[in-house]
Amino acid sequence: MSSDQKKATNLSIRAAVDCFTEILGNNGARIVFRKAGLEDIYDNPPPYDLNPNISVDSQTKLYINVAELFGLKGALGIWRRVGYTAVKYGNDYGHAFDGYKNLPPVEKYNKGSEFLSLVIGKGKTVMNGTGWVDFDCFDCTVCSPYHSSGTKTPVCLLYTGALQYIADWAYGKNAAQVIETKCKATGGDTCYYELVMKG
């Protein structure tokens, strides 16, 4: 299935509307959505459910527009915060992880990562041999404009932020860190995220 056939869910788009508004304000969020041709979604946000909404390619335009407006360096911090906040909103208002809250931390993180893949329509969880799950976003589109730019550090902080929220939810704040260890923008064959326990 090509990325233009894949659909982002209402939950992921509604969370994007809410967290872009929180982070960039009404005017900034409206500009990002307008530049992506999605101003009608900003004006009429979908509900927090798992029904399909816009194409993954259209969703990606939202994030690429942030870099066009703020530059790549400015976009990195915004992307990370948007990823973190979007999953937080999906959990707080969409009750995304309610069914997992009584599981052990390892299982909570694993299930949360699987759910993220379902909601964003990209990536997959990978058992890394230690009983923990890594996240492989082999079909990442956020970094696609930077594949030939010679970027020195990974740029897909949107997903780093999203996975970091799941880690904080599962293990507790500051117990674990999510690190993108491979990125297509730095010449990697995929965008790959590992969970590292602190201490």
C-alpha positions as CSV (number, residue, x, y, z in Angstrom):
1,M,0.0,0.0,0.0
2,S,1.5,3.3,-1.0
3,S,1.6,6.2,1.6
4,D,-1.0,8.2,-0.3
5,Q,-3.5,5.3,0.2
6,K,-2.8,5.0,3.9
7,K,-5.0,7.1,6.1
8,A,-4.3,8.9,9.4
9,T,-6.9,8.4,12.0
10,N,-9.3,11.0,13.4
11,L,-7.5,10.6,16.7
12,S,-4.1,11.6,15.3
13,I,-5.5,14.5,13.3
14,R,-7.6,15.9,16.3
15,A,-4.6,15.6,18.6
16,A,-2.6,17.5,16.0
17,V,-5.2,20.3,15.9
18,D,-5.3,20.6,19.6
19,C,-1.5,20.4,20.3
20,F,-0.6,22.7,17.4
21,T,-3.0,25.2,18.8
22,E,-1.5,24.9,22.3
23,I,2.1,25.2,21.0
24,L,1.7,27.7,18.2
25,G,-1.4,29.5,19.2
26,N,-4.6,29.9,17.1
27,N,-2.9,32.0,14.4
28,G,0.2,29.9,14.1
29,A,-1.8,26.6,14.0
30,R,-4.2,28.0,11.4
31,I,-1.2,29.1,9.2
32,V,0.2,25.5,9.3
33,F,-3.1,23.9,8.5
34,R,-3.8,26.5,5.7
35,K,-0.5,25.9,4.1
36,A,-1.2,22.2,4.0
37,G,-4.6,22.8,2.4
38,L,-6.3,21.5,5.6
39,E,-7.9,24.7,7.1
40,D,-11.3,23.1,7.0
41,I,-10.0,20.4,9.4
42,Y,-8.7,23.1,11.7
43,D,-12.1,24.8,11.7
44,N,-14.0,21.5,12.1
45,P,-11.8,19.1,14.1
46,P,-12.7,15.5,14.0
47,P,-13.6,13.5,17.1
48,Y,-11.0,11.4,19.1
49,D,-11.8,8.1,17.4
50,L,-10.0,5.6,15.2
51,N,-11.9,6.2,12.0
52,P,-9.8,7.1,9.0
53,N,-9.4,10.8,8.1
54,I,-6.9,12.3,5.6
55,S,-4.0,10.6,3.8
56,V,-0.7,10.1,5.5
57,D,0.9,12.3,2.8
58,S,-1.5,15.2,3.7
59,Q,-0.7,14.7,7.4
60,T,3.0,14.9,6.6
61,K,2.5,18.3,4.9
62,L,1.5,19.7,8.3
63,Y,4.8,18.8,9.8
64,I,6.9,19.8,6.8
65,N,5.2,23.2,6.9
66,V,6.5,23.7,10.4
67,A,10.1,23.4,9.1
68,E,9.2,25.8,6.2
69,L,7.9,28.4,8.7
70,F,10.5,28.0,11.5
71,G,13.5,26.4,9.8
72,L,14.7,22.9,10.6
73,K,16.3,23.9,13.9
74,G,13.2,25.6,15.1
75,A,11.0,22.8,13.8
76,L,12.9,20.1,15.7
77,G,11.8,21.3,19.2
78,I,8.2,21.9,17.9
79,W,8.0,18.5,16.3
80,R,9.1,16.8,19.5
81,R,6.6,18.7,21.6
82,V,3.8,18.1,19.1
83,G,4.6,14.3,19.1
84,Y,4.6,14.2,22.9
85,T,1.5,16.4,23.3
86,A,-0.5,14.6,20.5
87,V,-0.1,11.2,22.2
88,K,-0.9,12.8,25.6
89,Y,-4.1,14.3,24.2
90,G,-5.0,11.0,22.5
91,N,-4.6,9.3,25.9
92,D,-6.2,12.1,28.1
93,Y,-9.2,12.8,25.8
94,G,-9.4,9.8,23.5
95,H,-8.7,7.3,26.4
96,A,-6.3,5.5,24.0
97,F,-4.4,3.5,26.7
98,D,-7.2,2.9,29.2
99,G,-7.2,-0.8,28.4
100,Y,-3.4,-1.1,29.2
101,K,-3.2,0.9,32.4
102,N,-3.0,-2.2,34.7
103,L,-0.3,-4.0,32.7
104,P,3.3,-4.2,33.8
105,P,5.5,-1.3,32.5
106,V,7.1,-3.3,29.8
107,E,3.8,-4.4,28.4
108,K,2.3,-0.9,28.7
109,Y,5.2,0.5,26.6
110,N,4.9,-2.4,24.1
111,K,1.1,-2.0,23.7
112,G,1.4,1.8,23.6
113,S,3.9,1.6,20.8
114,E,1.7,-0.8,18.8
115,F,-1.2,1.5,19.3
116,L,0.9,4.5,18.0
117,S,1.7,2.5,14.8
118,L,-2.0,1.9,14.3
119,V,-3.0,5.5,14.9
120,I,-0.3,7.2,12.7
121,G,-0.6,4.6,10.0
122,K,3.2,4.2,9.9
123,G,6.0,2.0,11.4
124,K,5.9,-1.1,13.4
125,T,7.2,-2.4,16.7
126,V,10.2,-4.7,16.8
127,M,11.2,-7.1,19.5
128,N,14.9,-6.3,20.2
129,G,15.9,-9.5,21.9
130,T,15.8,-8.1,25.5
131,G,12.0,-8.3,25.9
132,W,11.7,-4.6,25.2
133,V,10.2,-3.2,22.0
134,D,11.9,-0.8,19.6
135,F,10.0,1.2,17.0
136,D,10.9,1.0,13.3
137,C,9.4,3.7,11.2
138,F,10.7,2.4,7.9
139,D,8.0,4.3,6.1
140,C,8.7,7.7,7.8
141,T,7.8,10.7,5.7
142,V,8.7,13.5,8.2
143,C,12.4,13.4,7.2
144,S,11.8,12.9,3.4
145,P,12.8,16.4,2.5
146,Y,16.2,15.9,4.2
147,H,17.3,12.6,2.8
148,S,20.0,14.2,0.6
149,S,20.8,17.2,2.8
150,G,23.6,15.7,4.8
151,T,21.9,16.2,8.1
152,K,24.3,15.2,10.9
153,T,21.6,14.3,13.5
154,P,18.3,12.5,13.3
155,V,15.4,14.8,12.5
156,C,12.3,12.7,13.2
157,L,11.6,14.2,16.6
158,L,7.9,14.0,16.1
159,Y,8.0,10.2,16.7
160,T,10.7,10.5,19.4
161,G,8.3,12.8,21.3
162,A,5.4,10.5,20.8
163,L,7.3,7.5,22.0
164,Q,8.7,9.5,24.9
165,Y,5.2,10.2,26.1
166,I,4.5,6.4,26.0
167,A,7.7,5.7,27.9
168,D,6.8,8.3,30.6
169,W,3.3,6.9,30.9
170,A,4.5,3.3,31.1
171,Y,7.6,3.7,33.3
172,G,7.2,7.1,35.0
173,K,8.7,10.4,34.1
174,N,12.5,10.4,33.7
175,A,12.8,6.6,34.0
176,A,13.5,6.0,30.4
177,Q,14.6,7.9,27.3
178,V,13.7,7.2,23.6
179,I,16.5,7.8,21.2
180,E,16.4,7.8,17.4
181,T,19.4,5.7,16.6
182,K,18.9,5.6,12.8
183,C,17.4,8.2,10.5
184,K,17.0,8.3,6.8
185,A,18.0,11.9,6.9
186,T,21.5,10.9,8.1
187,G,21.9,8.1,5.6
188,G,20.2,5.3,7.5
189,D,18.0,2.7,5.8
190,T,15.2,3.4,8.2
191,C,14.1,5.6,11.1
192,Y,14.6,3.5,14.2
193,Y,13.9,4.3,17.9
194,E,15.3,2.6,20.9
195,L,14.2,2.8,24.6
196,V,17.0,3.3,27.0
197,M,16.4,2.9,30.7
198,K,18.1,5.7,32.8
199,G,20.4,4.7,35.6
